[in-house]
Amino acid sequence: MITKAKIKHIRSLQKSKERYTHNQYIIEGWRLVQEILKSNHELLEIYFTSEFKERHPNIVADTIKNCPLALEISQAEMQSISATETPSGILGICKISTENQSDDKLDDNWLYLDNISDPGNMGTLLRTAVWFGIHNIAFSRDCVDIFNPKVVRGGMGAHFHISYILDANITQFNSTHTLYGGDQDGKSLDDFDIETPWILVLGNEAHGISQGIRKTIHRYIAIPRLGVGESLNVAVAGGIIMEKLVKK
């Protein structure tokens, strides 16, 4: 049985302040559990229901082997600690690793996210970045927390494959990278050559790239509109630009 104190602690990790106080965050679902087991990230605790164990005995067995604390709990207890309305039946507590907070890879290509506020967009951008081999990501101070449960679920394991800088100052890339910004008023990538290493800057869903960062951008990239519509979702636009950048 899980204690009331432990339930209170896990539920507190839904708040950003508590996550960084304890250096812990929540993962839910068998896909995320499988991904962390294949990575070098530390899984501190795992909780699962009997129903989940019956459906996925191998996943539970592997998790028990690789986690210092594994506990079978009731469906009601899982509901009390889950951040979702319909829990999957397995929930883990992971360590926020300082080893992945790195600014020593400034010779590589980077993605810089400027005030991305929607957790779904953030998770999708992280998932898309690692799909295209972009593993270094910097976040402005006003971004949604990358360990927000919704971001983690949307990232689908991307958190286990990135190096990142939180509260990043774009000026640290000025002398080492060509800064490309995603913007409707830019030019198609077909119109110019790409200089490496580069950093792709994507801005806020409603307001785009902030004025302070705009001063640092070298070139703006636009996605030509072939049909109708006012704009693209930032995660969709980011995916298109990332694919084109890495191919260039």
GICOR-V938847 format. One record per residue. N is the residue number from 0. RES is the residue in three letters. NEAR is the number of other ideal C-beta (glycine too) atoms within 8 Angstrom. Layout:
n=N res=RES near=NEAR
n=N res=RES near=NEAR
This chain:
n=0 res=MET near=4
n=1 res=ILE near=9
n=2 res=THR near=6
n=3 res=LYS near=5
n=4 res=ALA near=6
n=5 res=LYS near=8
n=6 res=ILE near=12
n=7 res=LYS near=8
n=8 res=HIS near=9
n=9 res=ILE near=11
n=10 res=ARG near=9
n=11 res=SER near=8
n=12 res=LEU near=13
n=13 res=GLN near=8
n=14 res=LYS near=7
n=15 res=SER near=8
n=16 res=LYS near=6
n=17 res=GLU near=10
n=18 res=ARG near=14
n=19 res=TYR near=8
n=20 res=THR near=6
n=21 res=HIS near=8
n=22 res=ASN near=7
n=23 res=GLN near=11
n=24 res=TYR near=11
n=25 res=ILE near=14
n=26 res=ILE near=12
n=27 res=GLU near=15
n=28 res=GLY near=9
n=29 res=TRP near=10
n=30 res=ARG near=8
n=31 res=LEU near=14
n=32 res=VAL near=15
n=33 res=GLN near=9
n=34 res=GLU near=11
n=35 res=ILE near=14
n=36 res=LEU near=10
n=37 res=LYS near=6
n=38 res=SER near=9
n=39 res=ASN near=2
n=40 res=HIS near=10
n=41 res=GLU near=6
n=42 res=LEU near=14
n=43 res=LEU near=11
n=44 res=GLU near=11
n=45 res=ILE near=15
n=46 res=TYR near=14
n=47 res=PHE near=15
n=48 res=THR near=13
n=49 res=SER near=6
n=50 res=GLU near=8
n=51 res=PHE near=13
n=52 res=LYS near=11
n=53 res=GLU near=6
n=54 res=ARG near=7
n=55 res=HIS near=9
n=56 res=PRO near=8
n=57 res=ASN near=6
n=58 res=ILE near=11
n=59 res=VAL near=13
n=60 res=ALA near=8
n=61 res=ASP near=9
n=62 res=THR near=16
n=63 res=ILE near=9
n=64 res=LYS near=6
n=65 res=ASN near=7
n=66 res=CYS near=12
n=67 res=PRO near=4
n=68 res=LEU near=7
n=69 res=ALA near=11
n=70 res=LEU near=9
n=71 res=GLU near=8
n=72 res=ILE near=10
n=73 res=SER near=6
n=74 res=GLN near=9
n=75 res=ALA near=6
n=76 res=GLU near=12
n=77 res=MET near=15
n=78 res=GLN near=8
n=79 res=SER near=8
n=80 res=ILE near=11
n=81 res=SER near=9
n=82 res=ALA near=7
n=83 res=THR near=9
n=84 res=GLU near=2
n=85 res=THR near=4
n=86 res=PRO near=11
n=87 res=SER near=10
n=88 res=GLY near=10
n=89 res=ILE near=17
n=90 res=LEU near=15
n=91 res=GLY near=17
n=92 res=ILE near=13
n=93 res=CYS near=13
n=94 res=LYS near=8
n=95 res=ILE near=10
n=96 res=SER near=8
n=97 res=THR near=5
n=98 res=GLU near=5
n=99 res=ASN near=8
n=100 res=GLN near=9
n=101 res=SER near=10
n=102 res=ASP near=7
n=103 res=ASP near=4
n=104 res=LYS near=8
n=105 res=LEU near=10
n=106 res=ASP near=5
n=107 res=ASP near=8
n=108 res=ASN near=13
n=109 res=TRP near=14
n=110 res=LEU near=15
n=111 res=TYR near=16
n=112 res=LEU near=13
n=113 res=ASP near=15
n=114 res=ASN near=11
n=115 res=ILE near=15
n=116 res=SER near=9
n=117 res=ASP near=8
n=118 res=PRO near=10
n=119 res=GLY near=9
n=120 res=ASN near=13
n=121 res=MET near=17
n=122 res=GLY near=16
n=123 res=THR near=11
n=124 res=LEU near=16
n=125 res=LEU near=16
n=126 res=ARG near=13
n=127 res=THR near=12
n=128 res=ALA near=14
n=129 res=VAL near=12
n=130 res=TRP near=6
n=131 res=PHE near=10
n=132 res=GLY near=6
n=133 res=ILE near=13
n=134 res=HIS near=10
n=135 res=ASN near=13
n=136 res=ILE near=15
n=137 res=ALA near=14
n=138 res=PHE near=14
n=139 res=SER near=14
n=140 res=ARG near=5
n=141 res=ASP near=6
n=142 res=CYS near=13
n=143 res=VAL near=10
n=144 res=ASP near=8
n=145 res=ILE near=13
n=146 res=PHE near=10
n=147 res=ASN near=11
n=148 res=PRO near=11
n=149 res=LYS near=10
n=150 res=VAL near=15
n=151 res=VAL near=15
n=152 res=ARG near=12
n=153 res=GLY near=13
n=154 res=GLY near=13
n=155 res=MET near=10
n=156 res=GLY near=12
n=157 res=ALA near=12
n=158 res=HIS near=11
n=159 res=PHE near=10
n=160 res=HIS near=8
n=161 res=ILE near=13
n=162 res=SER near=9
n=163 res=TYR near=12
n=164 res=ILE near=10
n=165 res=LEU near=7
n=166 res=ASP near=7
n=167 res=ALA near=11
n=168 res=ASN near=5
n=169 res=ILE near=14
n=170 res=THR near=6
n=171 res=GLN near=8
n=172 res=PHE near=13
n=173 res=ASN near=9
n=174 res=SER near=3
n=175 res=THR near=7
n=176 res=HIS near=11
n=177 res=THR near=11
n=178 res=LEU near=14
n=179 res=TYR near=16
n=180 res=GLY near=16
n=181 res=GLY near=16
n=182 res=ASP near=11
n=183 res=GLN near=5
n=184 res=ASP near=5
n=185 res=GLY near=10
n=186 res=LYS near=9
n=187 res=SER near=8
n=188 res=LEU near=11
n=189 res=ASP near=3
n=190 res=ASP near=5
n=191 res=PHE near=6
n=192 res=ASP near=4
n=193 res=ILE near=10
n=194 res=GLU near=5
n=195 res=THR near=6
n=196 res=PRO near=11
n=197 res=TRP near=13
n=198 res=ILE near=14
n=199 res=LEU near=17
n=200 res=VAL near=14
n=201 res=LEU near=16
n=202 res=GLY near=14
n=203 res=ASN near=12
n=204 res=GLU near=9
n=205 res=ALA near=4
n=206 res=HIS near=7
n=207 res=GLY near=7
n=208 res=ILE near=13
n=209 res=SER near=12
n=210 res=GLN near=5
n=211 res=GLY near=5
n=212 res=ILE near=15
n=213 res=ARG near=9
n=214 res=LYS near=6
n=215 res=THR near=9
n=216 res=ILE near=12
n=217 res=HIS near=6
n=218 res=ARG near=11
n=219 res=TYR near=11
n=220 res=ILE near=15
n=221 res=ALA near=11
n=222 res=ILE near=9
n=223 res=PRO near=5
n=224 res=ARG near=6
n=225 res=LEU near=3
n=226 res=GLY near=4
n=227 res=VAL near=3
n=228 res=GLY near=6
n=229 res=GLU near=2
n=230 res=SER near=6
n=231 res=LEU near=8
n=232 res=ASN near=8
n=233 res=VAL near=14
n=234 res=ALA near=11
n=235 res=VAL near=8
n=236 res=ALA near=13
n=237 res=GLY near=14
n=238 res=GLY near=12
n=239 res=ILE near=10
n=240 res=ILE near=15
n=241 res=MET near=14
n=242 res=GLU near=9
n=243 res=LYS near=10
n=244 res=LEU near=13
n=245 res=VAL near=10
n=246 res=LYS near=5
n=247 res=LYS near=7
